Amino acid sequence: NSGIGLPLSEQLARDGYDLFFFNRSLSRSATLLKSVQAIQPKSRAEVIETDLMDHRSVLRACSDLAKKVSAIHVLVNNGGVLTRQRNISPQGQDSHFQVNTLTPFLIINTLRPMLAAAGGARVLNTGSSAMSAPWVGRLRVDQLTNPSNRNIFGAYAQSKLALAVMSEEIATDLARDRIRSEEHTSELQSPCNLV
């Protein structure tokens, strides 16, 4: 709805791509849809209501998307969460780890057949400059699954660092299906293509 997602979506609309958004709020997505449709009325722009905190909702959204398109040329995992309080997902994970790391992994793997069908698809995972802050250090699994309540921003940074590691680790496997995987910090300015 905001941040890098809005200008990225607008650029993709200018390029004539059909856009599908996983978002938990249809009403909050109205401005995004209007902006995209005003730029390129011929492009398809649609929100699939999705709670990124809940794997069941994400799997339903992926299934709904599979009914609408047979191939995905670019998948952008741009959803994220940064909260001051600790929230637990229905699957029992900290919200930062769930939304910022596990959900992109689930989406990539669930949509992989449609990415492979595109023949040269691209996956872009949006990271954060927070993950490279000097105080973050190395990836600490304990801070992903059981973050300290004293430093909830650390949980966010660790989850984005885990996303970067995951992006790098799955790149070789995805390449077997001619899918390119990348991670970029949230300061990314260059557009990419999304179907």
Salt bridges, closest charged atoms under 4 A:
GLU46 OE1 - ARG44 NH2 3.27
GLU46 OE2 - LYS68 NZ 2.56
ASP54 OD2 - ARG56 NH2 3.11
ASP94 OD1 - ARG86 NE 3.58
ASP94 OD2 - HIS96 ND1 3.02
ASP142 OD2 - ARG140 NH2 2.88
ASP173 OD2 - ARG112 NH1 2.62
ASP173 OD1 - ARG176 NH1 2.57
ASP177 OD2 - ARG112 NE 2.70
GLU182 OE2 - ARG122 NE 2.95
GLU182 OE2 - ARG180 NE 3.31
GLU182 OE1 - HIS184 NE2 2.86
